[in-house]
Amino acid sequence: MHYLCFVNFNVLRRILAIDDDPINRQLLEIYLANDFEHKVVNNAKQAIEALSKLDFDLVVTDINLDGDEDGIWLAKHIKSTPKYSHLPVIAFTAHLISYLGKDNFEDAFDCIIEKPIIRMQFVSKLNEILNTN
């Protein structure tokens, strides 16, 4: 007896991206558009709400976010919540130097990507992280 096995190689990985700057959110939309399913939000509260409603494969967050919680807080929250602790959390920041060595910054993230970065490098890095997790 033979069975047909259908594998959908076109399933896109789902990314949650957080940035409070409207231009950076638009840039993230453009960067993620063709290669990933994605949701882009502007603060930690919206990110937690999105995580509770959808399954994601990776989180990309800016460090400086509007509101009481910043990207470091969000990364630590994700890593300490059993439902989400498996998710790679990527820092996407233009102010890397100012955070190095502070508040366990590097321990909160699986990877740090410094802005600015071109789309091809960004997508390549995200795929690399997704393929190793």
Backbone as JSON, one array per atom type, in Angstrom:
{
  "sequence": "MHYLCFVNFNVLRRILAIDDDPINRQLLEIYLANDFEHKVVNNAKQAIEALSKLDFDLVVTDINLDGDEDGIWLAKHIKSTPKYSHLPVIAFTAHLISYLGKDNFEDAFDCIIEKPIIRMQFVSKLNEILNTN",
  "N": [[0.83, -1.16, 0.0], [0.55, 2.23, -0.79], [1.21, 5.47, 0.36], [0.42, 8.84, 0.03], [2.34, 11.61, 0.74], [2.13, 14.82, 1.7], [3.97, 17.68, 1.88], [4.2, 20.9, 2.98], [6.23, 23.19, 1.83], [6.12, 25.85, 1.73], [5.3, 27.09, 4.01], [5.33, 29.81, 6.03], [7.46, 31.12, 8.52], [6.52, 32.57, 11.65], [6.86, 35.82, 12.83], [7.15, 38.04, 15.56], [7.38, 41.42, 15.89], [8.62, 44.28, 17.57], [8.54, 47.7, 17.94], [8.69, 51.08, 18.87], [8.89, 53.28, 17.26], [7.4, 54.79, 14.5], [8.5, 54.85, 11.88], [10.49, 52.89, 12.01], [8.82, 50.69, 12.53], [7.47, 50.54, 10.11], [9.63, 49.96, 8.45], [10.33, 47.44, 9.48], [8.02, 46.02, 8.72], [8.35, 46.07, 5.94], [10.81, 44.7, 5.69], [10.13, 42.15, 6.65], [8.05, 41.3, 5.08], [8.0, 39.58, 2.65], [9.15, 37.2, 3.39], [8.31, 36.14, 5.82], [5.49, 35.33, 7.92], [4.03, 37.83, 9.86], [3.7, 40.04, 12.69], [3.58, 43.33, 13.69], [4.09, 45.39, 16.38], [3.81, 48.16, 18.78], [4.64, 48.32, 21.48], [5.53, 46.78, 24.69], [3.29, 45.83, 26.06], [1.38, 45.41, 24.0], [2.8, 43.46, 22.65], [2.81, 41.29, 24.46], [0.09, 40.78, 24.52], [-0.29, 39.98, 21.83], [1.3, 37.65, 21.83], [-0.24, 36.05, 23.46], [-2.35, 35.43, 21.85], [-1.52, 34.39, 19.36], [0.68, 31.94, 17.87], [4.14, 32.24, 17.75], [7.33, 32.11, 16.08], [9.61, 33.47, 16.59], [10.86, 36.41, 18.21], [11.43, 39.81, 17.67], [12.74, 42.66, 19.04], [12.91, 46.15, 19.71], [14.95, 48.0, 22.01], [14.48, 50.39, 23.45], [11.37, 51.24, 24.32], [8.13, 52.71, 24.19], [6.18, 53.33, 27.11], [5.9, 51.57, 30.29], [7.45, 49.29, 30.29], [10.44, 48.12, 28.87], [12.38, 46.81, 26.06], [14.23, 45.03, 27.17], [13.0, 44.24, 29.56], [10.77, 43.0, 28.38], [11.98, 40.86, 26.96], [13.03, 39.37, 29.11], [10.65, 38.74, 30.41], [9.39, 37.11, 28.48], [11.24, 34.98, 28.37], [10.97, 33.99, 30.95], [8.43, 33.0, 31.09], [6.79, 30.05, 30.92], [5.22, 29.19, 28.65], [6.23, 30.66, 26.55], [8.97, 30.51, 26.69], [10.64, 29.08, 25.0], [10.99, 30.58, 22.74], [13.16, 32.28, 20.52], [14.58, 35.4, 21.28], [15.29, 38.44, 19.91], [17.33, 41.25, 20.07], [16.96, 44.38, 18.59], [18.56, 47.05, 17.86], [19.69, 50.47, 17.86], [21.36, 51.48, 19.66], [23.42, 49.98, 20.84], [25.97, 50.11, 22.18], [25.43, 51.63, 24.49], [24.03, 49.85, 26.07], [25.51, 47.56, 26.58], [26.75, 45.39, 29.03], [24.95, 46.22, 30.98], [22.39, 45.58, 33.35], [22.06, 42.77, 32.95], [21.8, 42.64, 30.2], [22.79, 41.3, 27.83], [22.25, 38.67, 28.52], [19.53, 38.48, 28.33], [18.81, 38.18, 25.72], [18.82, 36.2, 22.71], [20.22, 36.9, 20.54], [21.77, 39.82, 19.18], [21.03, 42.4, 17.06], [22.33, 45.03, 15.35], [21.11, 48.2, 14.48], [21.74, 50.48, 11.81], [20.64, 48.06, 9.39], [20.79, 46.19, 6.38], [18.08, 44.87, 4.43], [18.45, 42.23, 3.29], [20.55, 41.17, 4.86], [19.33, 41.23, 7.37], [17.08, 39.48, 7.07], [18.46, 37.15, 6.44], [19.88, 36.71, 8.83], [17.77, 36.3, 10.66], [16.65, 33.95, 9.55], [18.82, 32.24, 9.92], [18.9, 32.08, 12.73], [16.37, 30.98, 13.25], [16.69, 28.49, 12.02], [18.52, 27.27, 13.66], [17.31, 26.88, 16.01]],
  "CA": [[0.0, 0.0, 0.0], [1.32, 3.47, -0.89], [0.58, 6.65, 0.93], [0.95, 10.11, -0.43], [2.71, 12.51, 1.83], [2.23, 16.2, 1.23], [4.71, 18.57, 2.76], [4.09, 22.28, 2.5], [7.49, 23.88, 2.03], [5.88, 27.28, 1.65], [4.82, 27.6, 5.29], [6.2, 30.88, 6.51], [7.64, 31.23, 9.97], [5.81, 33.75, 12.16], [7.72, 36.71, 13.61], [6.57, 39.17, 16.28], [8.36, 42.51, 15.93], [8.18, 45.37, 18.44], [9.31, 48.95, 17.87], [7.77, 52.19, 19.12], [9.07, 54.31, 16.25], [6.59, 54.44, 13.33], [9.34, 54.6, 10.71], [11.1, 51.57, 12.2], [7.78, 49.67, 12.35], [7.25, 50.42, 8.67], [10.81, 49.27, 7.93], [10.18, 46.02, 9.84], [6.98, 45.48, 7.84], [8.96, 45.86, 4.62], [11.84, 43.67, 5.8], [9.54, 40.84, 6.94], [6.88, 41.07, 4.23], [8.04, 38.49, 1.68], [9.8, 35.99, 3.9], [7.74, 35.68, 7.08], [4.25, 35.88, 8.46], [4.53, 38.7, 10.92], [2.87, 41.04, 13.35], [4.43, 44.39, 14.2], [3.39, 46.19, 17.4], [4.67, 49.27, 19.2], [5.09, 48.32, 22.88], [5.58, 45.48, 25.35], [1.92, 45.4, 26.37], [0.82, 44.86, 22.77], [3.54, 42.23, 22.34], [2.3, 40.23, 25.34], [-1.25, 40.46, 24.02], [-0.13, 39.21, 20.59], [1.81, 36.33, 22.19], [-1.32, 35.26, 24.06], [-3.34, 35.11, 20.83], [-0.94, 33.68, 18.22], [1.96, 31.26, 18.07], [5.23, 32.85, 17.0], [8.57, 31.34, 16.03], [10.73, 34.34, 16.96], [10.5, 37.77, 18.6], [12.44, 40.84, 17.44], [12.29, 43.84, 19.76], [13.76, 47.29, 20.0], [15.18, 48.09, 23.44], [13.73, 51.56, 23.95], [9.97, 51.16, 23.94], [7.21, 53.55, 24.95], [5.48, 52.62, 28.18], [6.68, 51.24, 31.49], [8.34, 48.15, 30.05], [11.3, 48.24, 27.7], [12.67, 45.56, 25.38], [14.92, 44.11, 28.08], [11.94, 43.68, 30.4], [9.97, 42.1, 27.55], [12.76, 39.64, 26.71], [13.08, 38.6, 30.36], [9.3, 38.23, 30.63], [9.19, 36.0, 27.55], [12.1, 33.86, 28.77], [10.54, 33.46, 32.24], [7.07, 32.48, 30.95], [6.96, 28.72, 30.31], [4.56, 29.06, 27.35], [7.01, 31.37, 25.53], [10.4, 30.46, 26.99], [11.36, 28.45, 23.88], [11.12, 31.54, 21.64], [14.34, 33.14, 20.45], [14.28, 36.83, 21.38], [16.36, 39.18, 19.27], [17.37, 42.7, 20.26], [17.17, 45.12, 17.34], [18.79, 48.35, 18.49], [20.68, 51.41, 17.32], [22.11, 51.99, 20.81], [24.06, 48.81, 21.44], [27.05, 50.48, 23.09], [24.9, 52.13, 25.77], [23.42, 48.76, 26.85], [26.44, 46.48, 26.9], [27.15, 45.28, 30.42], [23.93, 46.73, 31.9], [21.15, 44.88, 33.71], [22.04, 41.46, 32.28], [21.3, 42.9, 28.85], [23.14, 40.25, 26.88], [21.63, 37.41, 28.94], [18.11, 38.52, 28.03], [18.58, 37.99, 24.29], [19.52, 35.13, 22.01], [21.04, 37.54, 19.53], [21.63, 41.27, 19.12], [21.24, 42.93, 15.72], [22.48, 46.48, 15.46], [20.59, 49.06, 13.4], [20.94, 50.05, 10.67], [21.03, 46.83, 8.7], [20.04, 46.08, 5.14], [17.05, 43.84, 4.47], [18.97, 40.9, 3.0], [21.3, 40.72, 6.05], [18.36, 41.04, 8.44], [16.34, 38.25, 6.79], [19.42, 36.05, 6.54], [20.17, 36.48, 10.25], [16.58, 35.69, 11.26], [16.58, 32.56, 9.09], [19.89, 31.5, 10.6], [18.46, 31.84, 14.11], [15.24, 30.04, 13.19], [17.17, 27.16, 11.62], [19.34, 26.68, 14.72], [16.46, 26.67, 17.21]],
  "C": [[0.89, 1.24, 0.0], [0.51, 4.61, -0.32], [1.22, 7.89, 0.33], [1.22, 10.99, 0.77], [2.9, 13.9, 1.24], [2.93, 17.04, 2.27], [4.63, 19.97, 2.17], [5.39, 23.02, 2.84], [7.32, 25.4, 2.01], [5.32, 27.87, 2.95], [5.82, 28.63, 5.8], [6.28, 30.86, 8.02], [7.03, 32.54, 10.43], [6.71, 34.53, 13.13], [6.86, 37.77, 14.29], [7.65, 40.22, 16.39], [7.78, 43.67, 16.73], [9.12, 46.55, 18.27], [8.34, 50.11, 18.04], [7.89, 53.31, 18.1], [8.3, 53.93, 14.98], [7.4, 54.15, 12.07], [10.0, 53.23, 10.82], [10.07, 50.45, 12.07], [7.51, 49.45, 10.86], [8.41, 49.67, 8.02], [10.73, 47.77, 8.25], [9.12, 45.35, 8.98], [7.57, 45.15, 6.47], [9.98, 44.72, 4.67], [11.24, 42.26, 5.93], [8.52, 40.38, 5.9], [6.95, 39.82, 3.35], [8.53, 37.17, 2.23], [9.15, 35.38, 5.14], [6.29, 36.15, 7.22], [4.72, 36.75, 9.61], [3.43, 39.59, 11.49], [3.84, 42.05, 13.93], [3.6, 45.24, 15.15], [4.35, 47.23, 17.95], [5.04, 49.3, 20.67], [4.99, 46.92, 23.48], [4.19, 44.95, 25.67], [1.26, 44.77, 25.15], [1.51, 43.56, 22.38], [3.01, 41.06, 23.18], [0.9, 39.81, 24.91], [-1.18, 39.61, 22.75], [0.36, 37.79, 20.89], [0.71, 35.45, 22.77], [-2.34, 34.79, 23.02], [-2.81, 34.26, 19.68], [0.34, 32.97, 18.62], [2.99, 31.92, 17.17], [6.45, 31.94, 17.05], [9.77, 32.15, 16.52], [10.18, 35.72, 17.3], [11.69, 38.68, 18.34], [11.94, 42.1, 18.13], [13.36, 44.92, 19.83], [13.94, 47.31, 21.52], [14.38, 49.23, 24.05], [12.31, 51.5, 23.43], [9.16, 52.14, 24.78], [6.51, 52.71, 26.01], [6.43, 52.3, 29.32], [7.7, 50.14, 31.26], [9.14, 48.34, 28.76], [11.55, 46.86, 27.09], [13.4, 44.55, 26.24], [13.91, 43.44, 29.0], [11.13, 42.66, 29.62], [10.7, 40.79, 27.3], [12.81, 38.77, 27.96], [11.72, 37.99, 30.67], [9.03, 37.01, 29.73], [9.98, 34.78, 28.01], [11.65, 33.22, 30.09], [9.11, 32.9, 32.21], [7.15, 31.14, 30.23], [6.36, 28.58, 28.91], [5.41, 29.66, 26.22], [8.52, 31.17, 25.65], [11.25, 29.84, 25.88], [11.65, 29.43, 22.75], [12.47, 32.24, 21.65], [13.88, 34.6, 20.49], [15.51, 37.6, 20.92], [16.24, 40.66, 19.61], [17.7, 43.34, 18.92], [17.31, 46.58, 17.75], [19.85, 49.17, 17.77], [21.62, 51.89, 18.42], [22.82, 50.88, 21.56], [25.1, 49.18, 22.49], [26.53, 50.9, 24.46], [24.3, 51.02, 26.64], [24.4, 47.68, 27.27], [26.86, 46.53, 28.36], [26.12, 45.76, 31.42], [22.81, 45.72, 32.1], [21.0, 43.53, 33.0], [21.5, 41.55, 30.86], [21.55, 41.73, 27.91], [22.52, 38.9, 27.24], [20.15, 37.34, 28.55], [17.81, 38.12, 26.58], [19.39, 36.83, 23.72], [20.49, 35.69, 20.98], [20.78, 39.05, 19.58], [21.96, 41.7, 17.7], [21.26, 44.44, 15.84], [21.92, 47.17, 14.23], [21.69, 50.03, 13.0], [21.49, 48.77, 10.06], [20.2, 46.74, 7.42], [19.14, 44.83, 5.2], [17.61, 42.43, 4.29], [19.75, 40.34, 4.2], [20.35, 40.39, 7.2], [17.62, 39.71, 8.26], [17.25, 37.04, 6.92], [19.7, 35.7, 8.0], [18.97, 35.83, 10.94], [16.43, 34.24, 10.83], [17.64, 31.69, 9.75], [19.47, 31.13, 12.02], [17.33, 30.83, 14.13], [15.7, 28.62, 12.87], [18.04, 26.51, 12.68], [18.55, 26.43, 15.99], [15.4, 25.63, 16.95]]
}
